[in-house]
Each structure stands twice: as C-alpha cells, then as structure tokens.
C-alpha cells in the first residue's frame, strides 16, 4: 500500500478547511472553487476563501442593499451590481479597519494579493459568461515598492550555526531545551541553509527520503512534483549525526517515518521551525527579521555569487518561472554586470 505523503496530508487538511470557509460564503462561490481546483494549490484556494470572506463582509457592512440579506444568500447577479468604485472603496477600507474589537491593516503587498483574489474570482465568472460586467478588471493593482531582500551575510551564517550548535547566546531557559534538541536543530538549519529548500519541504521529509549514497534528498515541491536536491559535506555530517539520534526515538503512530520530530515525538510543524529560526537568528542580529524563507534567500544568493548561473539557481530553488528568480536577485545581476565593465581590455597597459 502506498504511504501517504506529508503533501497529501496537508492537502486533505486544507480541503476540510476550505469546506468550512465556504459555508460562510455565497453559495455560488462553490462553483468558483471547483472550477479552479485543477490549476491551483489547496493553500491558494484557502487564501482566496479568506479574501472573499473579507470582501463580502465589507459589502454586508457598508452597502445598504447587501445589508438586507445574509451573505450566504447573496445571488450571483450581485456581482454585476458592483462598480469599480465599490472595489476601490474596499481597497481603501482594507488599509485600516476594526473587526471584533481587533485592528487590521494591509500594506501594498496585502492589497495586491486581495485585489488579485477578486480579479481571479471575477475573471472566472466573466469567462464562463455567468456575469456581464468585470469591474475588478478596471481596477489597477496598487503600485508595489520592491523591498531589498533580507538575508544573512557570510559572517552571520557562521554565527547563526555556531549559536545553533553551542546555544551559548541563548537564555538560561532556552538552553535547557537546547540541550535536548541541538542535534536536530543543527541538522535542520544546516539543511535549510545548505540546500535552499522551503520549510514545508523540510518538515515533509521522511527518513527514506535521505540518500547518503548520492548525498541527495527527495522532496515534494509546491504543487506536489517530486524532485531530488543534492547536499554537500556539511549537510551530510549534520544529517548523519541527527539520524543516529533519530533512530533511537520511537515516534508516535502516524509519524514513524517522519525525519524531523518535535519533542512530542510527532512530525515537526512549519510554525515550530519558524519559531526556531527566529530564536537562533535573534542571537545573531536584531536588525534583520530572519525567517526560513530568508535562509532560502541566503542560499540562493550564495549559489548565484559562486556560479553566476541564474538558471541553475532557479532550477535548484524550484522556481517554475525564471522571472521570479531574476526579480529576487536583480541587485546581484546588476552587481555582476558592473564587475564586467573592467573585465575586457581593449589595449594593453
């Protein structure tokens, strides 16, 4: 019998979550989620459901016609009544609003995502000729100011791994836990920094996904595609040390094959790894907000500086679109182009 992968388990969990979220949305939304199922990931559909929930709640709270009925009873024809101005007012509302006594804000990135969700939603019904108007298409995406990519410098990587290994920069309370988890933590952090895999790919690893014959790991990318990622000597050493310890731990049922375990002897979760990265990173720098994704950026930067091959970086990081990679490493591209200025000599000195 084929063993269920971590990716399969996450998809099942997301499917159940999506069903719960859809109960709070107009009934016609169900057709949208069924229609996009084959082209989107489960986590993307959940993000759409959250965003649509906020949009319809906004209409209910701020539109006298919409306030007269329950959100679940909204007809599909309502979409034709919405104007571009309504959507622009919604975006303005999203910048700051209070709900249930809690304050919410959205920066440019948040506004872009929520408008993109609405555009996808409208595009679906417009293409199906279920609605006559597409006001979302007439609203421009907010201008995004590109941020500098946050990443570790070379000396910070050294300090970070030293902190993971020794724990001497941690608080007394943290050091108590550190003694029990330092071998596992060093293996995870070295793996993330030494391969650039995503945190979801890391926690999804099973014991039989590690191949020391070829120094490779089998991972499941976003979308479920299988890939082999190779690692160097430092990663090999850290993994071997951890697996030696891991084989002595009896995991709970359903988690026996998981590579990285929590202290509760279950497969470690994404949030736990995020908290670990934050904890160790704060011993190195308080100026940079380091997350697992920033470790991925650190690896991508190092690989690009060493090879100068943007296509290799895209392939290793699992970017489906080379433009994603180019956008992330544009500053480094410019750095390399500048360095080329003096490489070619026209006349000997």
N, C-alpha and C positions, 0 to 999 in steps of 0.2 A: 504493500500500500504506500502511495506517495505521501511523504511527510509534508504537512502544511508549513509553508514558509512564513517568516515574520511579515513579509509584504502581504501575503494572503490574509493573515490575522488582522493587520491594520485595515485592510480594505473591508473586511467583514464588520469591524468595529465602526468604521466610517459610514458604512451602508446603514447600519442601525441608527447612527446619529443623524444622518440625513433624513431618514423617515420621521424621526421625532421633530426635526426642524420644519419639515414640510407640513406638519399638522397645524402650524401657526400661520401658514401662507395661504393665499387664494388657491382654490382647487386647480385652476388652470396651470399653475406652476409645475404640477406633476408632469405634464406633457413636455415642458422645457427640460427638466432633469432627465427624463427618459431619452429625449432627443439628443442630448449632448453626452450621454453615458459612454459611447464608444470612442469619443475624441478627447475626453478629459480624465484626469485622475480623481479619485474619490475625495481627496483633500481639497481639490479645486472646487468641486461641486458643493462641499460643505461651506467653503468661503463664499460662494455665490449665494447660498441659502441664508447665511448670516447677513450679507449685504442687502439682499432683497427684503429680509425681515425689517431692517432699519428703514429702508425706503418706504415700505407700505405702512409702517408705524408712523413715519413722518407725515404721509398723506392723511392718515387717520386723525392725527393730532392737529393738523394745520389746514385741512381742507373741509369746508362745511358739508360738501356733498359726500365725501368719503367718511365723515364722522357719523353719518346716519346709519351705517351698517357695519357689521363685523368684518374684520379683514378677511376671514376665511370665506366670506360670501361675496367678495368682490368679483364682478364679471370680467371676462376678457375684454369686453368693449370699453372698460375703464381706461385701458392703455391708449386708446385713440383720443381720450379726453385730455390727456396730459400734454402740456406745451413745453417747448424748450425753456421758457421762463420758469416753469414749475421745477424743472430739473436743476436750473441754476440756483434757485432759492434753496433747494435741497442741499446742494454743494456748500452754499453759504452756511446753512444750518449745521452741517457736519463739522465745520471748523471748531465750533464750540456748542455743546448742548448738555443739558442736565436731564438724567433719566433715573427715576427711582432714588433720588437724592444723591446720585453719583455723577460727577462731571466727566465728560468725554471730549476729547479733541482729536482732530485729524490734521496731520501735516500734508504737504504736497503728495507724498507717496501714498498716504491713505486715501486722499481724494481721488487720485488717479486710479487706484485699484477699485474703489467703489463705483466710479463712473464707468470703468471698463466692464464691471459686472453688469451694470444697467445696459450698456451698449450691446453686450452679448445676448442679454435677455430680449431686448427689443429686436435685434437682428434676427433672432430665431423665429419669432412670430411674424415678422415682416416678410422674411424669405418664404415662409410657409403660406403667405397671403392670408393670414388669420386677422391681421390688422391693416389699416390703410395708411397710417402715418408712422414715421420713425423719428420722433423728436430727439431721442438720445443721439442720433447720428448728426444732428445740427449743433450739438454742444461740444465745444473743443475741450480736449483734455487739458487740465491745468499744466502750466509750464513747470517742469521739474528742474531744479538746480542740482547738477551732479555733485555728489559728495566725494571727497577723497576716500579711497579705500583704506580702512583701518586694518593694519596688520602688524605683526611683530617684526622688529628689526632683528638682525642676526644675533646680537648680544642678548636681546630679550628672550630669544628662543632658548639659549643656553641657560639663562637664569630661571626661566619657566620650568624646564625639565629638571634642573637641579632642585628646585623647590618641590616638584612632584616627588622626586626620589628621596630627598632628605627631610622635607617637612619642617626645616628649622625656621622658616619665616612665618609659619602658621601660629595661631593662638594655642594656648595650652589645651583648651578643649578640643580644638581641631586636630591636634597632634595625637590625641587618644584614638580617634577614628582612623587617622592616617596610618598608624601602625598596622591596622588590620586590612587596609585597602591599598597601601602604597605600590605593591607589585602590580595589582590590577590597574590602578590609575596610571602608572608609568607606561604600561603596555598600551592603554587606550590613547593617551596623549601622544606617545611616540608614533602610534599608528596613524592618528589624525594628521599630525604634522609631517609624517614621512610618506604619506600617500595622497593626501588631499581628499579622502573620501568624505561624504556627507555624514553627519551624525546619525541620521536614520539608517544609513548603510552600515555604520559601525555597530549600532545596537542590534541590527538584524543578523549579524554574523553568527553562524553555528560552528561548533568545533570542527566538523568535517569540511568547512569552507576554507580552512587553512592548509596550504600545501607547502611544506618545508622542502620538498624535493626541488621545486621550481621557484621557491620564495614568492608565492602568489596567494591572493585571497579571492574567493568567488563572492561577488556582491550582486545585489539586485538593485539596479538603478531606479530612479523615478520613472514610473510607468511600468515597472516590472521586468525590463530587459535584463538579461544576465551578462555579467562582464567579469573579466579577470584583471585584477590590479596587482602589479608586482611591487615588492618592497626590498629595501636594502638591508645591510648587515645590522644596523642599529635597531631597526624594527624587528628583525629576526630574533635578536638577543632578548629584547623586551618581551616579545610574544612567547618565546620558549620558556622564559622564567615564569611567566604568568600561567601558561598551560600546565607546567609542572605542578603549580599550586592548585590550579583549577580541577585537575583530575582527582584531587583528594576531597573535593567538595561534592556532597550529594545534593543535587538541585531538586527543587520541588517538582512534582508531576507536571508535565507540560513544558518544563523548562530544562529538561535534562541535556538537550543538545545545544543550548544557548552558550555562546562563547563567554560573553561578559555578564556576570551575575551581580545582582545587588546584594546588600548584606542580609536581605531576607531570602536569599537563595533563589530569586526569580530573575528572569532576563531583565537587565538594567534598562531603564526607560530614557527617552530623549531628554526629558526635563532634568533627570538626575545628572546626565553627562553635562548639560548646560550649566548646572549649578557647580559641578566640579571644576569646569574650565574657568568659571567666574572666580571661584575660591582661590585657585592657584594663580590666576592672572593678576589678582589684586595684590599678591605678594611681590609682583614684578613692576607693575605700573598701575597708577590710579587715574592716569590721564586718558588711557585708551579703554574703550568698552570692548573687551575681548570675549567673543563667543566662539562656539565650534566652527561657525562659518568663517570667522576671522582666521582661524587656524588653517582652514582650506585656502583662504586668500594668501596666507603666508607661504604655503607650499607652492601655490600657483606662481607667485612672484619669484620664488627661489628657482623653480624649474625654468621659468621664462628667461631669467637672468643667466642661467647656466647654458641654456640651449639656444635661445633666440628664436625658437620654433613655436609660433603661436598656434599652429595646427596640432602639434604634439600636446601642448598644454590643454587645448580644447578636448582632445581625444582622451587624455588621462583623467581630466576632471569630469568627463561625461557630459560636456555641453553639446546639445544637438545642433545648435546654431553657432557658427564661428563668430558671428557678430556679437553674441553675448560675451565671448572671451575677449574680443577686441575692445569692447566697451569697458570691461573691467580693467584691462591692462593697457589702456590708451596712453597713460602717462609714461609707462615703461617703453612703449613703442616709440614715443617722441624722444625719449632719452637715448634710445638706440640710434634713431635717425640723426640726432645731433652728434653722437660719437662718430658717425660715418663721415662727417664733414672733413676730418683731417686724415682719414684712412688712405685716400688716394693721393699720391704725389704726382703733380704734373711736371715738375722739374726738380731734379736732384739739387740739394743744397750745395 
